[in-house]
Amino acid sequence: MITFKKIKYKNFLSSGNQFTEIDFQQHHTNLIVGTNGAGKSTMLDALTFVLFNKPFRKINKPQLVNATNERECVVEIEFSINGRDYLVRRGIKPNLFDIEVNGAPLHKEADDRANQRILEENILKVNYKSFTQIVILGSSTFVPFMQLTTSNRREVIEDLLDIRIFSAMNSLIKDNIRTQREQIKALDLKKDTLKDKMKMQQNFIEELENRGNANIDINNQKIDKLDAEVLSYMKQNSVFEEDIFKYTKEQEEVTGAREKLSKLNNLKGKLSQKVSTITKEHKFFSENTVCPTCTQNIEEEFRVNRIEDVQNKAKELKDGYEELEKTIEFEQERERQFNALSKEITKLTHGISQNNTRISLNQRQIRDLEHEIQTITSNLQNRNTEHEKLEEFRENLQKTIEDLSDKKQEIVHYDFAYSLLKDDGVKTKIIKKYLPFINQQVNRYLQMMDFYINFKLDEEFGETVESPIHEHFSYSSFSEGEKMRIDLALLFTWREVARLKNSVNTNLLIMDEVFDSSLDGFGTDEFLKIIRYVIKDANIFVISHKSDLHDKFESVIRFDKIKGFSCMV
């Protein structure tokens, strides 16, 4: 049984920076009152938020933080299960999620999602949907049992009857079936592979015995041909090497032409500059008798001598220039010879490289053929070994066939178990067993609330309603007040079932505005009698706007808005 002790929260919705604390165990019946917006229903949102990380009403998570303080939104809840005391703490801004067991922190998993799974599956053993059906009846965003889908109805009842384990077992069996089918597939593949190996081994033995020697002869012929090709390539390489040697010797005779050409061209450039200078000087003294710079007369004798000297130098430079041109042409021819020889040497070197590649390829092929000959020879000498391999394949095939038969038999058993654990199997039988009790309790509570109909749930969790004054009625056919009576009867019944099965049994029962719109005065009185005298093992909290109920409850908790914050007064 889950025994909820107390809850406290701050900066949660309209609550302020001081903790609002509610003791769940102090009184049997508790009335929570207050004006609209005072924070009466905040406890519902805080309860489901701290346990399941989602509020009871449709409120976005960031909106849970108090809009004024905008930080340090924290909810804490204390409860005990089987002698263990738990504290769960959850917060926003900063994000916070802690679980303590007997005062010590729970082992922290990789992330909050993993710890949430531990909280729901290992500690509470109930999810949000089932928890709200057993603990809370609300009027805002709450979806009553009768308005749930068929699959969700089944989920709630399976939680109550503690038969969700069968779904887990069914899932495991389903996984096992998938594994077995994969293993069968693998064994089928292994069987086919072994058959192929046996056939190949038989063919190999036949080839070994019938064609071994012929293959050796063919390989020897191939080797001889490859050896001849290798010899031809090596001879060709010898010719190429001789030519390279010859061309290299010829290159030595014309070596250095490029360097000489460079020097000669430099010299040619210098001579050209000198010719240009002398030409300018000759022109100057030929055209000028007065210095254009200083405007002084140039002596005629000096001018004539300078012209004669310049003409002599010009002739010497012309003769040297012509000789230089001849030398340059000679060296250019030597360079052309050097380049032509280099091309031939490169061509011959490439030919040698290609032949070496062919030689390496042939030698590798020769080695492979020799290895093949060696293998064939060895196999011819070890026929018994190959027959032993064939027998080994045959034994493995037989064992594989036996394993395959065993796996197929196992999957028959798994399929049978799977069929039992499906929704229409053993779970349905258990549900059938409890349906009479469920229907009996529902109608018992309906009669206590002065609602005389015969309400029945079938195996598919559809309802049948029989009434003295109505025929072919369903849940949706009733008024809101009648629907509320059915919802209450189901809520009380689920708690009875939970108590019997000890599945999601808890001391806490919260009802939000069940009086305010749906129950008339008589229905209210009958309801109060039920929670006061029939449901004795619960701490009941009723949220209401009505002001005439104070004397009907052991405790009255009032909420009010003070300076913009929700407070208990």
DODRENDREN-10176 format. One record per residue (C-alpha): residue in one letter; x, y, z. Coordinates in Angstrom, 3 decimals. Layout:
DODRENDREN-10176
> res,u,v,w
> a,X,Y,Z;
...
***
This chain:
DODRENDREN-10176
> res,u,v,w
> m,0.000,0.000,0.000;
> i,1.145,3.519,-0.813;
> t,0.684,5.761,2.225;
> f,0.987,9.420,1.270;
> k,2.088,11.539,4.256;
> k,2.381,15.130,3.111;
> i,3.073,17.415,0.179;
> k,4.593,20.885,0.092;
> y,5.264,23.299,-2.725;
> k,6.461,26.843,-3.363;
> n,6.551,29.141,-6.385;
> f,4.233,26.617,-8.003;
> l,1.457,28.296,-10.013;
> s,-0.020,30.984,-7.740;
> s,1.853,29.906,-4.559;
> g,4.616,32.208,-3.334;
> n,8.126,31.827,-1.989;
> q,6.944,30.187,1.257;
> f,6.129,26.491,1.261;
> t,2.480,25.504,1.268;
> e,2.312,22.233,3.215;
> i,-0.662,19.826,3.341;
> d,-0.772,16.867,5.750;
> f,-2.473,13.916,4.050;
> q,-2.846,11.756,7.188;
> q,-4.136,14.072,9.882;
> h,-7.879,13.720,9.137;
> h,-10.166,11.205,7.464;
> t,-12.317,13.756,5.589;
> n,-11.024,17.145,4.483;
> l,-12.806,19.978,2.680;
> i,-10.729,22.419,0.582;
> v,-12.528,25.705,-0.085;
> g,-11.762,29.104,-1.504;
> t,-12.735,31.551,-4.190;
> n,-11.951,31.045,-7.860;
> g,-8.223,31.404,-8.487;
> a,-7.346,31.080,-4.809;
> g,-5.326,27.888,-5.438;
> k,-7.702,25.112,-4.302;
> s,-6.832,22.777,-7.175;
> t,-3.113,23.562,-7.128;
> m,-2.528,20.521,-4.913;
> l,-3.771,18.238,-7.725;
> d,-1.287,19.689,-10.201;
> a,1.527,19.600,-7.642;
> l,0.760,15.959,-6.781;
> t,0.840,14.639,-10.351;
> f,3.754,16.930,-11.313;
> v,6.052,15.718,-8.528;
> l,5.191,12.053,-9.184;
> f,4.791,11.954,-12.987;
> n,6.357,15.203,-14.255;
> k,3.049,16.454,-15.664;
> p,0.295,18.548,-14.033;
> f,-3.267,17.271,-13.604;
> r,-4.706,20.105,-15.652;
> k,-3.643,21.042,-19.176;
> i,-0.910,23.511,-18.234;
> n,2.359,23.900,-20.102;
> k,5.338,23.045,-17.915;
> p,6.978,26.537,-18.077;
> q,3.664,28.030,-16.893;
> l,3.900,26.076,-13.622;
> v,6.544,28.503,-12.351;
> n,5.052,31.399,-10.398;
> a,4.801,34.344,-12.812;
> t,5.923,36.859,-10.162;
> n,8.966,35.131,-8.667;
> e,9.850,33.277,-11.900;
> r,12.233,30.830,-10.212;
> e,12.734,28.125,-7.556;
> c,9.544,26.245,-8.347;
> v,9.763,23.193,-6.035;
> v,7.373,20.376,-5.063;
> e,8.133,17.727,-2.430;
> i,6.084,14.700,-1.437;
> e,6.608,12.137,1.317;
> f,5.131,8.638,1.240;
> s,5.861,5.131,2.485;
> i,5.585,1.694,0.864;
> n,6.139,-1.572,2.733;
> g,8.068,0.042,5.585;
> r,10.230,2.229,3.321;
> d,10.002,5.999,3.517;
> y,10.334,7.935,0.270;
> l,10.871,11.589,-0.535;
> v,10.480,12.829,-4.116;
> r,11.574,16.355,-4.963;
> r,11.027,17.982,-8.379;
> g,11.682,21.546,-9.445;
> i,11.854,24.022,-12.327;
> k,14.329,26.930,-12.663;
> p,16.559,25.289,-11.775;
> n,15.486,21.849,-12.970;
> l,15.516,19.367,-10.124;
> f,14.568,15.712,-9.680;
> d,15.629,13.772,-6.545;
> i,14.432,10.526,-4.994;
> e,15.367,9.583,-1.414;
> v,14.794,6.209,0.238;
> n,14.930,6.142,4.059;
> g,16.819,9.439,3.982;
> a,19.457,8.303,1.471;
> p,19.576,9.399,-2.183;
> l,18.450,6.818,-4.708;
> h,21.221,5.600,-6.973;
> k,21.390,8.208,-9.741;
> e,20.882,6.700,-13.172;
> a,22.156,8.164,-16.421;
> d,19.361,10.673,-16.730;
> d,16.071,11.834,-15.210;
> r,14.094,9.758,-17.707;
> a,15.625,6.567,-16.308;
> n,14.859,7.627,-12.717;
> q,11.281,8.467,-13.703;
> r,10.940,4.943,-15.066;
> i,12.260,3.553,-11.745;
> l,9.781,5.704,-9.803;
> e,6.761,4.525,-11.824;
> e,7.703,0.901,-12.505;
> n,9.693,-0.134,-9.414;
> i,8.484,2.112,-6.593;
> l,4.918,3.310,-7.240;
> k,4.180,0.497,-9.716;
> v,1.550,2.667,-11.352;
> n,1.490,5.141,-14.239;
> y,-0.197,8.520,-14.521;
> k,-3.318,7.200,-16.191;
> s,-4.047,4.504,-13.600;
> f,-3.059,6.756,-10.679;
> t,-5.574,9.427,-11.651;
> q,-8.340,6.835,-12.018;
> i,-7.756,5.499,-8.483;
> v,-6.757,8.617,-6.550;
> i,-8.352,11.603,-8.292;
> l,-11.770,12.485,-9.608;
> g,-11.606,15.902,-11.197;
> s,-13.946,18.101,-13.136;
> s,-11.481,20.090,-15.222;
> t,-9.289,18.091,-17.598;
> f,-9.870,14.748,-15.938;
> v,-11.022,11.969,-18.274;
> p,-13.289,9.529,-16.387;
> f,-12.932,5.810,-16.944;
> m,-16.028,5.645,-19.115;
> q,-14.598,8.267,-21.465;
> l,-11.272,6.462,-21.950;
> t,-10.503,4.457,-25.069;
> t,-10.841,0.677,-24.887;
> s,-7.054,0.175,-24.736;
> n,-6.702,2.735,-21.930;
> r,-9.592,1.128,-19.994;
> r,-7.815,-2.222,-20.298;
> e,-4.578,-0.670,-19.081;
> v,-6.265,0.715,-15.949;
> i,-7.985,-2.590,-15.079;
> e,-4.790,-4.589,-15.722;
> d,-2.993,-2.285,-13.272;
> l,-5.767,-2.764,-10.713;
> l,-5.790,-6.553,-11.076;
> d,-1.993,-6.615,-11.067;
> i,-1.897,-8.557,-14.325;
> r,0.290,-6.181,-16.300;
> i,3.016,-8.740,-15.559;
> f,1.344,-10.955,-18.130;
> s,1.807,-8.211,-20.704;
> a,5.476,-7.993,-19.726;
> m,5.757,-11.783,-19.941;
> n,3.989,-11.700,-23.287;
> s,6.460,-9.105,-24.484;
> l,9.368,-11.284,-23.324;
> i,7.860,-14.331,-25.027;
> k,7.350,-12.265,-28.150;
> d,11.031,-11.337,-28.017;
> n,11.917,-15.000,-27.480;
> i,9.774,-15.997,-30.444;
> r,11.550,-13.373,-32.543;
> t,14.917,-14.702,-31.313;
> q,13.885,-18.310,-31.995;
> r,12.730,-17.424,-35.511;
> e,16.033,-15.668,-36.139;
> q,17.884,-18.743,-34.835;
> i,15.740,-21.000,-37.030;
> k,16.532,-18.770,-39.969;
> a,20.230,-18.955,-39.099;
> l,20.060,-22.761,-38.744;
> d,18.246,-23.036,-42.078;
> l,20.996,-20.978,-43.634;
> k,23.629,-23.118,-41.895;
> k,21.911,-26.263,-43.151;
> d,21.903,-24.977,-46.735;
> t,25.525,-23.847,-46.363;
> l,26.613,-27.283,-45.092;
> k,24.804,-28.961,-47.966;
> d,26.651,-26.675,-50.379;
> k,29.940,-27.391,-48.609;
> m,29.332,-31.137,-48.844;
> k,28.599,-30.865,-52.547;
> m,31.668,-28.717,-53.068;
> q,33.817,-31.145,-51.071;
> q,32.519,-34.090,-53.076;
> n,33.269,-32.230,-56.296;
> f,36.668,-31.323,-54.933;
> i,37.494,-34.929,-54.154;
> e,36.322,-35.910,-57.618;
> e,38.391,-33.145,-59.159;
> l,41.299,-34.136,-56.986;
> e,41.206,-37.747,-58.079;
> n,40.250,-37.272,-61.739;
> r,41.912,-34.055,-62.792;
> g,44.743,-33.402,-60.377;
> n,47.574,-34.500,-62.633;
> a,46.048,-32.810,-65.679;
> n,45.920,-29.535,-63.772;
> i,49.544,-29.933,-62.764;
> d,50.550,-30.391,-66.454;
> i,48.536,-27.346,-67.502;
> n,50.094,-25.240,-64.742;
> n,53.601,-26.409,-65.717;
> q,52.904,-25.363,-69.303;
> k,51.767,-21.958,-68.078;
> i,54.921,-21.660,-65.982;
> d,57.126,-22.483,-68.976;
> k,55.370,-19.838,-71.068;
> l,55.735,-17.258,-68.295;
> d,59.423,-18.135,-67.845;
> a,59.991,-17.618,-71.567;
> e,58.311,-14.216,-71.398;
> v,60.478,-13.264,-68.414;
> l,63.632,-14.245,-70.336;
> s,62.492,-12.184,-73.347;
> y,61.876,-9.134,-71.171;
> m,65.260,-9.489,-69.498;
> k,67.028,-9.713,-72.899;
> q,65.189,-6.629,-74.107;
> n,66.213,-4.820,-70.920;
> s,69.881,-5.704,-71.639;
> v,69.613,-4.064,-75.093;
> f,67.961,-1.017,-73.535;
> e,70.709,-0.735,-70.936;
> e,73.424,-0.853,-73.610;
> d,71.710,1.932,-75.561;
> i,71.348,3.973,-72.391;
> f,75.071,3.568,-71.715;
> k,75.904,4.682,-75.268;
> y,73.597,7.706,-75.088;
> t,74.955,8.632,-71.694;
> k,78.513,8.674,-73.086;
> e,77.339,10.864,-75.970;
> q,75.669,13.192,-73.475;
> e,78.941,13.691,-71.675;
> e,80.364,15.276,-74.839;
> v,77.655,17.919,-74.957;
> t,77.267,18.398,-71.242;
> g,77.515,21.995,-70.078;
> a,75.961,23.584,-73.153;
> r,73.091,25.033,-71.109;
> e,75.429,26.720,-68.632;
> k,77.619,28.084,-71.437;
> l,74.565,29.410,-73.259;
> s,73.511,31.231,-70.118;
> k,76.898,32.905,-69.781;
> l,77.081,33.732,-73.497;
> n,73.621,35.296,-73.436;
> n,74.666,37.413,-70.456;
> l,77.766,38.507,-72.374;
> k,75.608,39.257,-75.399;
> g,73.466,41.474,-73.261;
> k,76.498,43.379,-71.970;
> l,77.844,43.874,-75.509;
> s,74.455,45.169,-76.592;
> q,74.588,47.718,-73.792;
> k,78.086,48.842,-74.791;
> v,77.023,49.152,-78.424;
> s,74.081,51.283,-77.295;
> t,76.391,53.490,-75.195;
> i,78.947,53.986,-78.002;
> t,76.176,54.733,-80.481;
> k,74.785,57.416,-78.192;
> e,78.335,58.903,-77.676;
> h,78.999,58.955,-81.455;
> k,75.698,60.655,-82.075;
> f,76.403,63.251,-79.359;
> f,79.816,64.340,-80.701;
> s,78.607,64.175,-84.284;
> e,75.641,66.460,-83.658;
> n,76.953,68.852,-80.980;
> t,79.761,71.488,-80.985;
> v,78.484,73.074,-77.779;
> c,77.786,71.222,-74.502;
> p,73.995,71.298,-73.996;
> t,74.474,71.136,-70.249;
> c,77.074,73.795,-69.510;
> t,76.722,75.722,-72.892;
> q,80.528,75.758,-73.392;
> n,82.116,75.125,-76.801;
> i,83.579,71.704,-77.439;
> e,87.076,71.891,-78.856;
> e,87.041,70.683,-82.429;
> e,90.167,68.549,-82.095;
> f,88.748,66.849,-78.998;
> r,85.438,66.295,-80.732;
> v,87.061,64.763,-83.845;
> n,89.313,62.496,-81.753;
> r,86.335,61.299,-79.730;
> i,84.374,60.496,-82.895;
> e,87.337,58.521,-84.279;
> d,87.801,56.580,-80.994;
> v,84.104,55.756,-80.872;
> q,84.123,54.502,-84.450;
> n,87.107,52.225,-83.716;
> k,85.436,50.819,-80.588;
> a,82.206,50.257,-82.548;
> k,84.084,48.203,-85.140;
> e,85.746,46.088,-82.424;
> l,82.400,45.464,-80.729;
> k,80.763,44.511,-84.041;
> d,83.473,41.928,-84.754;
> g,83.157,40.525,-81.194;
> y,79.348,40.444,-81.417;
> e,79.457,38.431,-84.669;
> e,81.895,35.954,-83.146;
> l,79.664,35.658,-80.079;
> e,76.611,34.911,-82.264;
> k,78.499,32.024,-83.905;
> t,79.487,30.629,-80.476;
> i,75.884,30.847,-79.241;
> e,74.577,28.969,-82.293;
> f,77.163,26.234,-81.689;
> e,76.198,25.844,-78.043;
> q,72.469,25.830,-78.924;
> e,73.083,22.901,-81.271;
> r,74.928,21.075,-78.468;
> e,71.968,21.687,-76.126;
> r,69.533,20.266,-78.706;
> q,71.701,17.162,-78.965;
> f,71.711,16.820,-75.147;
> n,67.897,17.113,-74.927;
> a,67.385,14.583,-77.733;
> l,69.666,12.108,-75.965;
> s,67.794,12.728,-72.656;
> k,64.480,11.882,-74.345;
> e,65.897,8.652,-75.725;
> i,67.345,7.706,-72.322;
> t,63.968,8.452,-70.647;
> k,62.161,6.362,-73.255;
> l,64.528,3.441,-72.738;
> t,64.307,3.774,-68.928;
> h,60.464,3.683,-69.149;
> g,60.714,0.577,-71.330;
> i,62.938,-1.116,-68.738;
> s,60.443,-0.155,-65.984;
> q,57.524,-1.614,-67.955;
> n,59.470,-4.818,-68.589;
> n,60.345,-5.069,-64.873;
> t,56.625,-4.718,-64.029;
> r,55.806,-7.501,-66.488;
> i,58.606,-9.632,-65.054;
> s,57.239,-9.110,-61.481;
> l,53.707,-9.993,-62.616;
> n,54.896,-13.131,-64.383;
> q,56.971,-14.159,-61.377;
> r,53.938,-13.669,-59.085;
> q,51.817,-15.788,-61.435;
> i,54.565,-18.416,-61.484;
> r,54.610,-18.496,-57.669;
> d,50.803,-18.838,-57.580;
> l,50.918,-21.662,-60.092;
> e,53.712,-23.373,-58.185;
> h,51.697,-23.013,-54.971;
> e,48.645,-24.455,-56.733;
> i,50.757,-27.364,-58.010;
> q,52.036,-27.897,-54.470;
> t,48.479,-27.816,-53.073;
> i,47.224,-30.270,-55.716;
> t,50.177,-32.537,-55.071;
> s,49.612,-32.373,-51.315;
> n,45.909,-33.048,-51.725;
> l,46.630,-36.001,-53.975;
> q,48.835,-37.326,-51.224;
> n,46.198,-36.706,-48.517;
> r,42.915,-37.956,-49.994;
> n,41.913,-39.403,-46.622;
> t,41.992,-35.938,-45.027;
> e,39.533,-34.642,-47.607;
> h,37.208,-37.578,-46.982;
> e,37.401,-36.808,-43.232;
> k,36.342,-33.221,-43.981;
> l,33.398,-34.529,-45.975;
> e,32.362,-36.724,-43.057;
> e,32.715,-33.759,-40.667;
> f,30.388,-31.711,-42.887;
> r,27.920,-34.608,-42.903;
> e,27.951,-34.849,-39.065;
> n,27.516,-31.071,-38.690;
> l,24.603,-31.194,-41.111;
> q,22.905,-33.924,-39.094;
> k,23.380,-31.973,-35.839;
> t,22.077,-28.805,-37.479;
> i,18.962,-30.638,-38.662;
> e,18.396,-31.925,-35.107;
> d,18.903,-28.427,-33.614;
> l,16.516,-27.037,-36.178;
> s,13.886,-29.598,-35.208;
> d,14.351,-28.715,-31.500;
> k,14.007,-24.981,-32.202;
> k,10.840,-25.546,-34.205;
> q,9.420,-27.560,-31.314;
> e,10.376,-24.805,-28.860;
> i,8.671,-22.156,-30.965;
> v,5.495,-24.255,-30.913;
> h,5.581,-24.043,-27.095;
> y,6.330,-20.311,-27.193;
> d,3.481,-19.740,-29.630;
> f,1.168,-21.582,-27.256;
> a,2.336,-19.486,-24.289;
> y,2.006,-16.329,-26.394;
> s,-1.569,-17.202,-27.279;
> l,-2.332,-17.717,-23.570;
> l,-0.856,-14.359,-22.578;
> k,-2.541,-12.316,-25.282;
> d,-5.349,-9.954,-24.355;
> d,-7.909,-12.639,-25.145;
> g,-6.034,-15.325,-23.176;
> v,-5.374,-15.766,-19.455;
> k,-5.764,-12.028,-18.784;
> t,-9.298,-12.170,-20.119;
> k,-10.024,-15.158,-17.871;
> i,-8.810,-13.226,-14.823;
> i,-10.812,-10.175,-15.863;
> k,-13.882,-12.429,-16.331;
> k,-13.353,-13.672,-12.796;
> y,-13.396,-10.150,-11.325;
> l,-16.038,-8.609,-13.593;
> p,-18.985,-9.878,-11.460;
> f,-17.376,-8.351,-8.353;
> i,-16.659,-5.088,-10.189;
> n,-20.205,-4.843,-11.513;
> q,-21.632,-5.776,-8.103;
> q,-19.627,-3.042,-6.353;
> v,-20.456,-0.414,-8.960;
> n,-24.176,-1.070,-8.590;
> r,-23.841,-1.182,-4.793;
> y,-22.347,2.322,-4.745;
> l,-24.908,3.550,-7.288;
> q,-27.715,2.353,-5.021;
> m,-26.066,4.082,-2.062;
> m,-26.323,7.287,-4.085;
> d,-29.991,6.539,-4.835;
> f,-29.330,5.718,-8.480;
> y,-31.195,2.501,-9.266;
> i,-29.856,1.163,-12.532;
> n,-28.116,-2.085,-13.449;
> f,-24.701,-1.059,-14.758;
> k,-22.476,-3.789,-16.268;
> l,-19.029,-3.798,-17.877;
> d,-18.316,-6.592,-20.367;
> e,-15.001,-8.277,-21.255;
> e,-14.241,-5.538,-23.773;
> f,-15.030,-2.909,-21.098;
> g,-18.092,-1.676,-22.895;
> e,-21.078,-0.819,-20.717;
> t,-24.612,-2.165,-20.611;
> v,-27.219,-0.190,-18.711;
> e,-30.601,-1.572,-17.655;
> s,-33.173,0.705,-16.065;
> p,-36.777,0.249,-15.037;
> i,-37.663,3.382,-16.970;
> h,-35.048,3.388,-19.712;
> e,-34.001,0.816,-22.300;
> h,-30.809,0.605,-24.323;
> f,-29.116,3.308,-22.325;
> s,-25.389,4.003,-22.318;
> y,-23.096,6.204,-20.226;
> s,-23.341,9.054,-22.716;
> s,-27.149,8.984,-22.493;
> f,-27.254,10.150,-18.864;
> s,-27.255,13.648,-17.439;
> e,-24.105,15.170,-15.990;
> g,-25.320,14.427,-12.459;
> e,-26.021,10.780,-13.343;
> k,-22.641,10.488,-15.080;
> m,-21.012,11.853,-11.941;
> r,-22.715,9.145,-9.851;
> i,-21.389,6.483,-12.248;
> d,-17.882,8.036,-12.171;
> l,-17.932,8.068,-8.354;
> a,-19.189,4.486,-8.196;
> l,-16.382,3.375,-10.525;
> l,-13.801,5.359,-8.513;
> f,-14.918,3.698,-5.260;
> t,-14.994,0.295,-6.956;
> w,-11.458,0.686,-8.323;
> r,-10.275,1.446,-4.813;
> e,-12.010,-1.709,-3.560;
> v,-10.329,-3.796,-6.235;
> a,-6.951,-2.168,-5.513;
> r,-7.376,-2.905,-1.803;
> l,-8.178,-6.566,-2.493;
> k,-5.286,-7.002,-4.944;
> n,-2.914,-4.668,-3.087;
> s,-1.833,-3.354,-6.476;
> v,-2.257,0.423,-6.541;
> n,-3.868,0.638,-3.132;
> t,-3.358,4.023,-1.466;
> n,-4.655,6.059,1.447;
> l,-5.270,9.142,-0.675;
> l,-8.537,10.077,-2.415;
> i,-9.039,13.534,-3.953;
> m,-12.223,14.804,-5.612;
> d,-12.398,18.147,-7.335;
> e,-15.771,19.976,-7.470;
> v,-17.869,16.823,-7.461;
> f,-20.657,18.683,-5.582;
> d,-20.554,21.962,-7.387;
> s,-22.352,21.255,-10.605;
> s,-23.305,17.625,-10.978;
> l,-24.701,16.338,-7.675;
> d,-27.973,17.561,-6.278;
> g,-28.614,17.979,-2.565;
> f,-29.796,14.414,-2.028;
> g,-26.941,13.016,-4.059;
> t,-24.512,15.082,-2.034;
> d,-25.855,13.729,1.265;
> e,-25.596,10.154,0.040;
> f,-22.089,10.753,-1.239;
> l,-21.021,12.200,2.123;
> k,-22.366,9.139,3.894;
> i,-20.250,6.925,1.607;
> i,-16.983,8.765,2.195;
> r,-17.692,9.088,5.918;
> y,-18.883,5.605,6.797;
> v,-18.049,3.271,3.882;
> i,-14.604,4.374,2.742;
> k,-12.875,4.251,6.094;
> d,-9.308,3.418,4.994;
> a,-8.657,6.622,3.069;
> n,-7.711,10.220,3.705;
> i,-10.265,12.040,1.581;
> f,-9.882,15.571,0.216;
> v,-12.857,17.247,-1.448;
> i,-12.368,20.529,-3.333;
> s,-15.514,22.645,-3.534;
> h,-16.967,26.136,-3.892;
> k,-19.911,25.295,-1.625;
> s,-19.973,27.077,1.710;
> d,-22.585,24.919,3.456;
> l,-20.442,21.796,3.794;
> h,-18.066,22.857,6.557;
> d,-19.819,20.878,9.276;
> k,-19.792,17.730,7.117;
> f,-16.002,17.310,7.269;
> e,-13.463,16.726,10.032;
> s,-11.144,19.376,8.621;
> v,-11.625,22.480,6.486;
> i,-8.655,23.887,4.549;
> r,-9.215,27.375,3.177;
> f,-7.174,28.991,0.400;
> d,-7.145,32.708,-0.325;
> k,-5.161,35.200,-2.415;
> i,-2.939,37.455,-0.272;
> k,-0.862,40.085,-2.060;
> g,-1.257,38.136,-5.273;
> f,-0.106,34.783,-3.841;
> s,-2.172,31.728,-2.945;
> c,-1.989,30.921,0.780;
> m,-3.580,28.561,3.295;
> v,-5.521,30.597,5.873;
***
